[in-house]
Amino acid sequence: MTALMVREPQRILVIKLGYIGDVLISTPVLAAVRAAFPKAFLSMLVNSGTEAMIAENPQLNEVLLVE
């Protein structure tokens, strides 16, 4: 059986559109993704007004907003 060769992703976008609580409870996902792919550039897309919950998250490289 041949092993599947999978490259580590260079960029990952986590999309979490919802309210502040939805964004807040999704933060463990960021730690898990960062642990699995430590070299990837990790972005999160959230609704405007919820970005304060993740603005200082050390797992993220970028926060993107939907107006």
C-alpha positions, 0 to 999 in steps of 0.5 A: 500500500502506498502512503499518501504524501500530503503537504502542510498547508501554507495558509488556513482560513477559519470562517466563523460567522455569528455572534460574539459567543459563537466566535468565543467558543470557536477559539479552541479550534484555533489552538488545535489548528495551530498545533496541527499546522504550526508553520501555516499562516492562520486567518479567521473571518468573523462578522464586524463587531465580534473581532474584539474576542479574537483580536489578541489571540496568539494563534492567529496571524490575521483577523478578517471582517465581514461588514 
